[in-house]
């Protein structure tokens, strides 16, 4: 067995477990690892001692039992050193006390690994005396994984359709090709009676000065099937007649949305079910006529044989999906003064719009007057009103403020933030004299009150 360095042993579990002095009883630890994932661990544990005041009240004190098995959650045994993940005991199959009587000053904890899964590790454990005689036997201790692993994403990728440099589907009519390749899964009278067409009977056709005759046996024996979302079962009758072990080529054709997206998903699933087949899909713009689609399908069988997914634009340009490195999302959104903001420690920060409630209104601020002690006066308009209001606030300066409806006062339409009398001194005066003093204002006749700003302004 290999000895484990005990320096920092308990600190190694500090991210998820805090053991007090009475529970830090492991003195030595030895681990051995064998073939097929076999793991054994032996710990020397401080047993009966004066640091456990109520030791006699237990057959086996919890501090000793815990110390004998908590090595099973230590990273040195679980192999989990991730700061956000940890293991904790969750259950045990059986616990058997094998002997009673005085406990020695030193006991040993012994555990063997029974099973490992991504979510839990199972051990069998025993508490032994100095002669190796068992005191307690525990089977099936499950230590479950807790926490969340946030994986860093150094790179992001996305699938983008890129042009292949091919243009197909000449607008010049080709009735022979149209007749041979036009497929309608709703029509049982299609070329082979099963909703398919075999282009092998079609002769060479020149498009844009290039020959489109098949260049391989695969294209000559390909089956072309029209795909319509929701009518997959009509294709099943055709597919069920095919030999699943024969290397066939199937080209599914779809036009517009949602048929095109559904066809891509359908063929991706079909490739997994029938690995011997080459399942291809070509999606066309909805503006294409059926005869032109039939001609273009014939061309694709010859010109883009290595591609299994193709998209044909309105002008006949062919694209295929490619995996490309994507730009990472922005770490922060650019500041927009048209959206709600607040002043946080001298920095303007974007925030969510405050919510109005039964007794609070949202005020869009158009002017402020600073004051001392974190109090400031504002003017603005409440949502849904064109009448300006004035009030005082103790929150941070913001573009929008949730203010109690009783704390704002409507102004005359001609008033501005510069013409509004200062409210902060008036409010301080009213609070100093108490509202009751204003119920008999004659008592204040001739009284003078001076309110001074600490900064020297009156």
Secondary structure, 3 states (H helix, E strand, C coil): CEECCCCCCCHHHCCCCCCCHHHCCEEEEEEEECHHHCEEEEEEEECCCCCCCCHHHCCCCHHHHHHHHHHHHCHHHHCCCCCCEEEEEEECCEEEECCCCCCCCEEEEEEEEEEECCCEEEEEEEEECCCCCEEEEEEEEEEEEEECCCCCCCCEEEEEEEEEEEECCCCCCCHHHHHHHCCCCCCCCCCCCCCEEEHHHCCCCEECCEECCCCCHHHHCCEEEECCCCCHHHHHHHHCCCCCCCCCEEEEEEECCCHHHHHHHHHHHHHHHCCCCEEEEEEECCCCCHHHHHHHHHHHHHHCCCCCEEEECCCCEEEEEEEEEECCCCCCCCCCCCCCEEEECCEEEECCCCCCCCCEEEEEEEEEEECCCCCEEEEEEECCCCCEEEEEECCCCECEEEEEHHHEEECCCCCCCCCCCCHHHHHHHHHHHCHHHHHHHHHHCCCCCCCCCCCCCC
